[in-house]
Amino acid sequence: MDSLCVPVKSWMPIRTPVYGYQERFPAYAEARDKFISQLPLAIQAGYQNIGSVTAALGEPASDIVEDLASRNIIVSAGFVEYIEVNASVTIDVAELVRINEGKQFDEPMLIGIAAYEMSSALETILILSELAFPGAIDTTDGLTVVDAGRQPFKSKGAYWAMLFPEDSDPLWPPLRQLELGKIVEWAKKTSFFSSGLASTRVERALAAYTHVIGLTWHRDGEVLFRAMQGLEAFYCDGIGDLRKQLSDKAAMWLGKWADKKNVVGHLYDLRSEFVHGSARLEYWVSHADAWEEDEKHMHRFSHGVMFAIRLLLATLQRCIVEDVTHVQWAYSVETRG
């Protein structure tokens, strides 16, 4: 046979606002519904071999719930809803045989490959979803189910402060919600879907962004490093004052901030303190509460991390809205006699 079309079903647990944050539910639900409605077209835009995609809230069988709960206690605690995604994955059997030098594939193996490809597609679309719905889509590990087999796919965390900022959290630059399918179409114009390495400024910023989303908020130090890596890739050249470059060019790209102090410059100072080791650093395994020990320091650090993420998201969002895949910076001067 030249090809095989495999029906697959995936279950994606999505976190709801927990007890004490019920006021967040309407904004979460609005973003969740948009995500669900846009998910089928986004998947099909990114993957030509995946079709007939539907997505809706659903309720998995008890054995699926048990499997998902074994992967994250949040599921057993009941703080999730379930998105059911149905699709058909077409496997090009002839191409598989060709690139594997004549190796034959039986049907169970082909079905397993289809499940793997669906799970991989969902992981990728979830990574991009923070650009579409900042702070809203927070999932635990999911499952793609085919016949008796199951293929997991990784969770995707959300930076809740992007959607629900606290009083002291940064509000500049402004973020927006974008069409998930448009983001996929934009990403296809970069090397995102075709290469393992990013080359251009925009691609390197996007690559750093994927690490920011993959790390999630549990690893603030690494998140700050990756967010700043993306910002420097986009805004900075390797010569001159990097702090000034980031500050000046961010103001050009995103608009000037209202605060009188140089907020981007202060962020760069925090980055330098962390990277060069002069800042107070948390232990990987700690027997003490760092926030209890020095709330002022931890608040400044957390504020800086959220600001760096926000700046990177806004930077890439403008690229998407204006369909920009290449950026070249140049200073110019006009003189008059």
SEFITOR-523127 format. One record per residue: x, y, z of N, C-alpha, C in turn; residue in one letter. Coordinates in steps of 0.05 Angstrom, whole numbers, plus 32768, in hexadecimal, padded with zeros to 4 digits. Atoms other than C-alpha are relative to their C-alpha. Example, Ala and Ser with C-alpha at 12.3 -4.5 7.8 and 13.67 -1.06 7.14 Angstrom:
% SEFITOR-523127
80127FE8800080F67FA6809C801280188000A7FF07FE87FFF81117FEB808F7FF18016800ES
***
This chain:
% SEFITOR-523127
80117FE88000800080008000801180198000M7FF07FE78002801780467FF07FFC80138018D80067FEE7FE97FF5806A802B7FEB7FF38012S8014800A7FED7FCB805D80687FF58018800FL800D7FEA7FF27F98808C80877FF77FF5801BC8005800A7FE57F94808380D37FEF80148010V800F7FEF7FEE7F5D80A080FF800D8001801BP7FF47FFE7FE67F7880BB81407FEF80128011V800E7FEF7FEC7F5B80DA817F801480098015K7FEE7FF57FEC7F81810781AE7FF1800D8016S800C7FF47FE87F71811E81F480148014800CW7FEF7FEB7FF67F8E8160820C7FF4800C8019M800B7FF47FE77F82817282558009801D8002P7FF97FE47FFE7F8081BE825C7FF8800A801CI80047FF77FE47F8781DF82A07FEC80178001R80127FEB7FFB7F4F820982BA800A80118018T7FF87FF07FE97F58824382EC7FF97FF1801AP8004800F7FE87F5F822283317FF0800F8014V80107FF47FEB7F38822F8370800E801A800BY7FF67FE67FF77F4082778386800480147FE9G7FFC7FEF80187F478291833F7FE87FFE7FEDY8017800480117F00828783267FFA80177FEEQ80057FE880117EFD82CE830C800F7FFF7FE6E7FF1800380197F2F82B982D77FF17FEF7FEBR800C801480127F00828582B97FF5800B7FE6F800B7FF680197EDB82B08286801580067FEBP7FEB7FF980147F1B82CA8265800E7FE67FF7A7FF4801A80077F39828382677FED7FF27FECY8013800F80107EF9826582497FFE800C7FE4A80017FF3801A7EF78299821180187FF87FEFE7FE88008800F7F3F828981FD7FFF7FE37FF9A8001801D80047F34823E82057FED7FFA7FE8R8012800580157EF8824081D6800B80097FE5D7FF37FF780187F1F826881A280157FEB7FF7K7FEC801380057F58823781A87FF47FE67FF3F800D801880097F2A81FB819E7FF680047FE3I800B7FFC801B7F08821A8161801580047FEBS7FEB7FFA80137F4A822E814180137FE87FFDQ7FEC801680007F7081ED81507FFF7FEF7FE7L8000801180187F5781C38115800E800C7FE8P7FF47FF380177F6B81F580DF801E80048005L7FE47FFC7FFA7FAD8203810380107FE67FFBA7FF2801A80047FC081B9810380027FFA7FE2I7FFF8007801C7FAD81B080BA801180147FF0Q7FEE7FED800D7FD381EF80A7801D7FF88003A7FE580087FFB801281D380C580087FE47FF6G7FFA801C8007800B818A80B07FED7FF67FEAY8010800780177FF38176806B7FF57FE38003Q8009801B7FFE7FEC812D807F7FEC7FFB8017N801580037FEB7FBB813B80B87FE7800F7FF7I80197FF4800A7F73814880A37FE87FF88011G801980067FF37F2B814480B980028005801ES7FFB7FFA7FE47F3E816580FB7FE7800E800CV80157FF37FF07F088176812E800B8002801DT7FF87FFC7FE47F11819081757FE8800B800FA80177FF77FEF7EDF819981AE80067FF7801CA7FFE800A7FE57EDA819281F97FF37FE58001L800B801B7FFE7ECE814A820B80067FF3801BG7FFB800E7FE77ED281168242800B7FE47FF9E7FF4801A80077F0280DC82397FF67FE98012P800780187FF07EF580958251801180008019A7FF380017FE67F0A80858298801D7FF77FFFS7FE5800A80027F48805E8283801380157FF4D7FF07FEA800B7F61809A825B800580158016I7FFD7FED7FEA7F5580C8829680147FF68014V7FEC800C7FED7F7C809882C3801C80037FF5E7FE67FFD800C7FB580998292800A801C8001D7FF87FE37FFF7FB680E5828D80068009801DL7FFC7FF97FE47FB080EB82D9801A7FF5800BA7FE7800C7FF77FEC80BD82E2801880127FF7S7FEB7FEF800B801580F182BB8000801B800ER80017FE67FF37FFE812E82E37FEA80008015N801380017FEA7FDB813483267FEA80157FFCI80147FEC80067FB68172830C7FE77FF47FF4I8017800E800D7F8A814382E37FEF7FF38015V8010800E7FEB7F758119831F7FF380148013S800C7FEC7FEF7F68815983467FE8800E7FF3A80187FF6800E7F34816C83128003801D7FF6G7FFC7FE580097F5481AE82FD800580017FE2F7FFD8000801D7F4F819E82B27FE57FFC7FF3V8015800880137F1F819A8279800F7FF07FEAE7FF3801180157F2C816C823D7FF780097FE5Y80057FFA801C7F32818081F580047FE67FF0I7FFF801880117F22814681C6800680087FE3E7FF87FFA801B7F45814A81837FFF7FE67FEFV8002801780137F328119814B800C80097FE5N7FF37FFA801A7F598115810A80067FE77FF1A7FF68017800F7F7180E880D3801D80077FF7S7FE47FFC80077FBC80E080C780077FEE7FE9V7FF9801080187FD380C98082801E7FFB8001T7FE480098000801480A1808380087FF97FE3I7FF68007801A803B80A0804280127FE88002D7FF180197FFC80508057804580167FFD7FEBV7FEC80038015807580588003801980118006A7FEA7FEF7FF980A08092801A800F7FF58018E7FF3800C7FE980AE8070805D80127FE97FF7L7FF08017800A80C6803180388018800B7FF1V7FEA7FF6800F80F1805B800A8016800B8011R7FEB7FF47FEF811580838040800C7FED8014I7FF580147FEE811F8045806A800B7FE87FF1N7FF1801480118140801E80317FF17FE67FFFE800F8018800681087FED80247FF47FF28018G800C800C7FE980F57FDD806C7FE280007FFEK801D8002800180AD7FC680717FF48008801BQ800E7FF77FE8807B7FE280A27FE57FF38002F801A800D7FFD80417FBA80BD7FEC8015800AD80157FED7FF97FFE7FDB80CD8002800B801DE7FFD7FF57FE580087FE08119801680158002P7FEB7FED7FFF80498004810E7FF8801A7FF3M80097FE8800E8029803480DD7FEC80108011L80137FF37FEF7FF18042810D800E800F8017I7FF07FF37FEB802580518143800D80197FF6G7FF47FE9800C8048808181147FEC80177FFDI80157FEC8002800680A581087FFA800D801BA80057FF57FE57FFB80AD8153801780138008A7FE97FF07FF9804280C8815B7FFF801B7FF1Y80017FE78010803880FB81227FEA8012800BE80157FEF7FF57FF7811381408009800D801AM7FF77FF57FE78015811C8185801680157FFCS7FEB7FEC80078051814081677FF4801A7FF6S800D7FE8800B8023816F81417FF380108016A800D7FF27FEA7FFC818081808014800E8012L7FEB7FF37FF0803C818E81A78009801A7FF2E7FF67FE9800F805281BE81707FEB80178001T80157FEB8000800F81E3816B7FFD800C801CI80017FF57FE5800D81E981B7801680148006L7FE97FED7FFC8052820981B77FF9801B7FF5I80077FE7800D8038823E81877FE8800E800DL80197FF47FF57FF8824981AE800480168013S7FFC7FE97FED8017827881E18002801A7FF0E80007FE88010802182A981A87FE380087FF8L801C7FFA80077FD782A381977FEF80098018A80107FFB7FE87FBA82A381DE801280028018F7FED7FFE7FEA7FEE82BE820E7FF47FFC801BP800980057FE57FE482A282547FE77FEF8003G801A800D7FFE7FA68278824480017FE27FFEA8001801C80067FB78233822A80167FF18010I7FED800D7FEE7FD7820982617FF67FE38002D8009801C80017FD481BD825780127FEE8011T7FEF80167FF67FED817E827880057FEC7FEAT7FF9801380158009814382527FE67FF37FF5D8018800C800D7FD78128821F80067FE57FF4G7FFE801B800C7FCB80E781FA7FF380007FE4L800C800780197FBF80D381B27FFA7FE28001T8009801C7FFD7F98809281AF7FFA7FF47FE4V8005800E80187F98806181757FFD7FE28007V8005801C7FF97F79801B817B80067FFC801ED7FF980057FE47F99800081BB8019800F8008A7FE77FF27FFA7FD6802D81B77FFB801D8009G80027FE57FF67FE3807081D8801B800E7FFDR7FE87FF08003801680A681C77FFD801A800FQ80027FE87FF0802180DD81FA800A80197FF0P7FF37FE7800A802F812681E8800380138018F7FF77FF17FE98050815982147FEC80178007K80107FEA7FF7802D818D823E800B801B7FF6S7FF87FE58007803081D7822F7FF680138016K80087FED7FEB8030820A82677FF9801B7FF5G80077FE58007801582508265800B80138015A7FF77FEB7FEE8031828F82837FE880118007Y80197FF47FF97FF282A582A78001801E8003W7FFE7FE37FFD800D82EA82B57FFC80107FE6A80057FF28019800682FA826B7FE280067FFCM801D7FFC80027FBA82F382707FF5800C8019L800A7FF67FE67FB0830282BA8017800D8010F7FEA7FF37FF27FE6833382D07FF88009801BP80047FF57FE57FED834583198005801E7FFFE7FFE7FE37FFF7FEE838E832E801C80097FF8D7FE47FF78004803A8392832A800C7FF47FE6S7FF5800C80188042836982EA800180147FE9D7FFE7FED80168057838D82AA7FE87FFD7FEDP80157FFF8013802183A28279800980097FE5L7FF37FF98019805083BA824380157FEB7FF9W80107FF78017805683A6820C7FE57FF18000P801A800D8001800D839681FE80017FE67FF0P8003801A800E7FFB834F81E97FE47FFE7FF5L801A8004800D7FC2833881BE7FFC7FE27FFBR8005801B80087FA082F881AA7FFF7FFF7FE1Q7FFD8003801D7FAF82DF81637FF47FE67FF7L800B8018800B7F9282AB813580167FEA8000E7FEC80157FFF7FB68269814180097FF77FE5L7FF98008801B7FB3825680F8801280137FF2G7FEE7FEC800C7FD3829780E3801C7FFE800BK7FE680057FF4800C82898113800E7FE97FF3I7FF58017800D8017824580F4800980077FE4V7FF87FF8801B8017826380AE801980118000E7FE87FEF7FFD804A829780C480187FEF8006W7FE980107FF88076826380E5800A7FEE7FE9A7FF8801080178076823A80A58012800F7FEDK7FEE7FF08011809982748082801C8003800CK7FE680017FF380D2826D80B4800A7FE37FFET7FF6801B800080FC822F80BF7FF47FEE8015S800C800D7FE980D0821A80F97FF87FE37FFAF800B801B800780AF81DE80D680147FF07FEFF7FF0800E801380E981CC80A9801D7FFB8009S7FE480027FF8812B81D280CF80037FFE801ES7FFB80027FE4814981C28111800F8018800CG7FF17FE97FF78172820281157FF580197FF4L800A7FE68008815C824A8111801880117FF7A7FEA7FF1800B8186827B80E87FFB801E8001S80057FE38002816582C080DF7FF9800B801CT80087FF37FE6815682F281177FE57FF6800AR801B80087FF9810D82E181167FFF7FE28008V8000801C7FFA811982968115800E7FFA801BE7FF280047FE7814B829A814F7FEF80098018R80127FF77FEB811982C281787FEA7FEC8004A801580147FFE80E4828E8168800A7FE7800DL7FF480187FF381138255817B80038004801EA7FFD7FFA7FE38122827681BE7FE47FFF800DA801B80017FF680D7827F81C87FF67FE48005Y8009801C7FFC80CB823481BF800C7FF5801AT7FF480097FE780FB822881F97FF2800C8018H800F7FF37FEA80D7825B82247FE67FF18006V8019800E7FFC80968236821980057FE4800AI7FF9801B7FF880B681F2822180087FFE801DG7FF77FFF7FE480D5820582647FEA80058013L80177FF67FF0809682268280800B800E8019T7FFA7FEF7FE98094824E82C0800D7FF28017W7FF3800F7FEA80B2821782EC801E80058001H7FE27FFD800280F9822A82D68006801C7FF8R7FFF7FE4800780FC827582D9801B80097FF6D7FE67FF880098147827C82D280067FF97FE3G7FFC8008801B814B825482927FED800F7FEDE80137FF18010810C82778278800B801D7FFBV7FF57FE68004812C82BB8283801780007FECL7FEA80038012816B82A4825F7FF67FFD7FE3F800A8006801B8143828A82237FF180197FF5R800F7FE98009811582C78220801480167FF7A7FEC7FEC8007815182F6822080107FF87FE8M7FF3800A8018817382CA81ED7FF080077FE7Q80117FF98016813882D481BF7FFF801E7FFAG80007FE380038136831F81CB801A800A7FF4L7FE67FF8800B8180832781BE80047FF77FE3E7FFF800A801C817B82FC817F7FF180137FEDA80117FF08011814583298165800A801D7FFEF7FFA7FE37FFE815D836E817B801D80077FFFY7FE47FF87FFB81A8836C818680137FF47FECC7FE98009800E81E78367815E80167FFB8014D7FEB80087FED8226834B817E801480168007G7FEE7FEA7FFB8248838E817F7FF18017800CI800D7FE97FF5823A83CD81A67FF37FF9801BG800D80027FE6821183D781E57FE67FF07FFDD80178011800381E0839D81E77FE8800A800FL80167FF57FEF81B783BC821F7FF280177FF1R800B7FEA800F81AD83FB81F57FF27FF77FE7K800C800B8018819F83D481B67FE47FF58006Q8019800C7FF9816883AC81D77FEC80158008L80127FEB7FF7814A83E981F87FF680117FE9S80077FEE8016814B841681BA7FEF7FF27FEBD800E800E8015813483E281887FE57FF58009K801A80087FF680FD83C681B47FEC80178000A80117FE9800180E1840C81B97FF880067FE4A80077FFC801C80E48412816D7FEC7FEB7FF6M80118015800A80C283CF81627FE57FFE800EW801880047FF0808F83CF819A7FF38019800AL800A7FE77FF68086841881AB800D8006801BG7FF37FF77FE780A1844081E67FEF7FF98018K800E80067FE8808E842B822C7FFA801A800FW80097FE87FF2806A845C8259801180078019A7FF07FFD7FE8809784518295801880137FFBD7FEA7FED800480CB8488829F801B7FF28000K7FE6800E7FFF8102845682AF80027FEE7FE7K7FFA801180178123842B82797FFA7FE38008N8008801B7FF680FC83EB8287800E7FEA7FF1V7FF18014800E811F83C48250801D7FFF8009V7FE57FFF7FF5816283DB826980037FF2801BG8000800D7FE6815183C482AF7FFD7FE17FFDH8002801D8006813D83808292801B7FF57FF8L7FE6800980088180837B827180147FFE8017Y7FEF80017FE881A2838A82B37FFB7FE6800FD800880187FF2817B835182D3800B7FE77FF2L7FF580168011818F8323829A801E7FFC8005R7FE380027FFD81D8833482A380077FF6801CS7FFC800A7FE481D5832982EF7FFD7FE28001E8006801D7FFF81B782E482E480157FF07FF0F7FEE800F801281E382CE82AA801D7FFF800BV7FE47FFE7FF6822482E582CA80037FF8801DH7FFE800D7FE6821382C8830E800180138018G7FFE7FED7FE98211830883387FE68002800FS801A7FFF7FF281C7830183497FFF7FE88013A800580167FEE81AF82D583827FF27FEA7FF1R800B80158010819F829183647FF47FEB8012L800D80157FF2816F825C837B800E7FE57FFCE7FF6801B80038187821583887FEC7FEF7FF0Y80128012800F816B81DF83597FEF7FF08014W800F800E7FEB815781B68396800380108019V7FFF7FEE7FE9814681E583CE7FEE7FF78017S801080087FE8812E81D784157FF58019800DH800A7FE77FF5811A8220841F7FEF800E7FEBA80117FF1801180E7824F8402800E801A7FF8D7FF17FE88009810C828383D87FEF80198003A80127FE87FFE80CF82B283D87FFE8009801DW80027FF97FE380CB82AF8424801B800C8009E7FE57FF77FF8811682BA84298006801C7FF6E7FFB7FE5800B811982F883FC7FEB80067FECD80177FFA801280D6830D83DF800780167FECE7FFA7FEA801280F1834D83C280117FF77FE8K7FEF800A80158128832A839B7FF07FEE7FEDH800F8013801080F982F383827FEB800E7FEFM80147FF1800F80C48325836E800D800E7FE9H7FF27FF2801680F6834D834580077FEC7FEAR7FF880148014810F830E83247FE87FF67FF0F8018800A800D80C982F383157FF580157FEDS800A7FEA801080B3833782FB801180027FE6H7FEE7FFF801880F0833882CC7FFB7FEA7FEDG80058017801180E282F282B27FE680057FF0V801A7FFB800D8099830482A2800380167FEBM7FFC7FEB801280AF83448281800F7FF77FE7F7FF1800B801780E2832082557FEE7FEF7FEEA80138011801080AD82EE823F7FED80127FF1I80147FEE800D807B83258230800D800F7FE9R7FF27FF2801580AE834B820780057FEE7FE8L7FFB8013801680C0830E81DE7FE67FF97FF2L80198006800C807782FC81D37FF680177FEEL80097FE8800F8066834381BC801180037FE7A7FEE7FFD801780A38344818E7FF77FED7FEAT800880148014808E8304816B7FE380057FF6L801C7FFB800880448317816A800080167FEAQ80007FEC8015805583558141800B7FF47FE6R7FF7800D8018807D832A81117FEA7FF07FF2C80168010800B804082FD81087FEB80127FF3I80157FEE800A800E833681008009800D7FE6V7FF67FF28017803A835980CC800E7FED7FECE7FF5801580128051831780AC801E80047FFBD7FE37FFA8002809B832780BA800F7FE68007V7FEF80177FFB80CD82EE80B4801D80078000T7FE47FF78000810D831680AC8001801D800AH7FFC7FE57FF58125835480D2801D80077FFDV7FE57FF580018163837E80C58000801B800CQ7FFF7FE77FF2817483B680F4801680127FF4W7FED7FED8009819783F580DD7FFA801B800DA80037FE57FF681A3843880FF800380137FE9Y7FFD7FEB8015819A847680D48001801B800ES7FFF7FE57FF581A784BF80DF7FFA80147FE9V80077FEB8014818B84FC80BB800C801A800AE7FF47FE67FF981B2853E80BC7FF780157FEDT80077FE9801181A1858280A3801480178005R7FEE7FEA7FFD81CE85BD80957FF2801B8005G
***
